[in-house]
Amino acid sequence: MPQYLMSVWHDDDYEVDFSSDEAQRLVAQVGAFNEKVTAAGAWVFGAGLHPASSATVVRAQSDQVSMTDGPYAESKEQMGGFWVIEAADLDAALDWASQAAAACEGAVEVRPMQDG
């Protein structure tokens, strides 16, 4: 069955206060979504990410490797988490993504994974 990456996007470099009522509400909504995906047999893997400011970019050029702090993409939007799911086709993956977007109250990008 084809696999799809569903990535969650946030504006700017976000920090989450997990003790806040809003964060607890979102955690519960995403947890319920995760349970639904798992029960349907579509779950492969998923995780939330620390803010993009915690990233390190590793670059290789010829025989040199360099490392720099911060996200690779210089963008206002930053990936905050992701799921890898299995779905019969893109339409089914988009249905899961619609539910994911509602659960996390944000944008979710869907990309098919390459076979191989």
C-alpha positions as CSV (number, residue, x, y, z in Angstrom):
1,M,0.0,0.0,0.0
2,P,1.4,3.5,-0.8
3,Q,2.8,5.6,2.0
4,Y,2.3,9.3,2.5
5,L,4.1,11.9,4.6
6,M,1.7,14.3,6.3
7,S,3.6,17.3,7.7
8,V,2.2,19.9,10.1
9,W,3.3,23.5,9.5
10,H,3.4,26.4,11.9
11,D,4.0,30.1,11.4
12,D,7.4,31.3,12.6
13,D,9.6,29.6,15.2
14,Y,7.0,28.3,17.7
15,E,7.3,27.4,21.3
16,V,4.6,25.3,22.9
17,D,3.6,25.7,26.5
18,F,2.2,22.2,27.1
19,S,0.8,23.2,30.5
20,S,-1.6,25.7,28.8
21,D,-5.2,24.8,28.3
22,E,-5.0,25.4,24.6
23,A,-2.0,23.0,24.3
24,Q,-3.8,20.4,26.3
25,R,-6.8,20.7,24.1
26,L,-4.7,20.2,21.0
27,V,-2.8,17.3,22.5
28,A,-6.1,15.6,23.2
29,Q,-7.4,16.2,19.7
30,V,-4.2,15.0,18.0
31,G,-4.1,12.0,20.4
32,A,-7.7,11.1,19.4
33,F,-6.7,11.4,15.7
34,N,-3.6,9.2,16.2
35,E,-5.8,6.5,17.8
36,K,-8.2,6.7,14.9
37,V,-5.4,6.3,12.3
38,T,-3.9,3.4,14.3
39,A,-7.2,1.6,14.7
40,A,-7.8,1.9,10.9
41,G,-4.4,0.3,10.3
42,A,-3.0,3.4,8.4
43,W,-0.4,4.4,11.1
44,V,3.2,3.9,10.2
45,F,5.0,6.5,12.3
46,G,4.5,10.0,13.6
47,A,6.2,12.6,15.8
48,G,6.2,16.2,17.0
49,L,9.3,18.2,16.5
50,H,11.1,20.8,18.6
51,P,11.1,24.3,17.1
52,A,13.2,24.9,14.0
53,S,15.7,27.0,16.1
54,S,16.9,23.7,17.6
55,A,17.9,22.3,14.2
56,T,21.4,21.8,12.9
57,V,22.1,21.7,9.2
58,V,24.9,19.4,8.0
59,R,26.3,20.1,4.5
60,A,28.8,18.1,2.5
61,Q,30.8,19.7,-0.3
62,S,33.6,17.6,-1.8
63,D,35.4,16.2,1.2
64,Q,34.4,19.0,3.6
65,V,31.5,18.8,6.0
66,S,30.1,21.9,7.7
67,M,27.5,22.3,10.4
68,T,25.4,25.4,11.1
69,D,22.7,26.1,13.7
70,G,19.1,26.8,12.7
71,P,16.7,25.5,10.1
72,Y,17.7,24.7,6.5
73,A,14.9,26.6,5.0
74,E,14.8,30.4,5.5
75,S,11.1,30.6,5.7
76,K,8.4,32.0,8.0
77,E,6.7,28.6,8.1
78,Q,8.3,25.8,10.0
79,M,7.5,22.0,10.1
80,G,6.3,21.2,13.6
81,G,5.6,17.5,13.3
82,F,4.6,14.7,10.9
83,W,2.9,11.4,10.3
84,V,3.8,8.6,7.9
85,I,0.6,6.8,6.9
86,E,-0.4,4.1,4.5
87,A,-3.4,4.8,2.4
88,A,-5.0,3.2,-0.7
89,D,-4.5,6.3,-2.8
90,L,-4.0,10.1,-2.7
91,D,-7.7,10.7,-2.1
92,A,-7.6,8.5,1.1
93,A,-4.4,10.2,2.2
94,L,-6.1,13.6,1.7
95,D,-9.0,12.5,3.8
96,W,-6.6,11.6,6.7
97,A,-4.9,14.9,6.2
98,S,-8.2,16.8,6.5
99,Q,-8.8,15.1,9.8
100,A,-5.2,15.8,10.9
101,A,-5.5,19.5,10.0
102,A,-8.7,19.7,12.0
103,A,-7.1,18.0,15.0
104,C,-4.0,20.2,15.1
105,E,-5.8,23.3,13.8
106,G,-3.2,24.0,11.3
107,A,-1.9,23.4,7.8
108,V,-1.0,19.8,6.8
109,E,1.0,19.1,3.7
110,V,0.6,15.7,2.0
111,R,3.4,14.1,-0.1
112,P,3.5,10.6,-1.6
113,M,6.6,8.7,-0.7
114,Q,8.8,7.2,-3.4
115,D,8.6,3.5,-4.0
116,G,11.8,1.8,-3.7
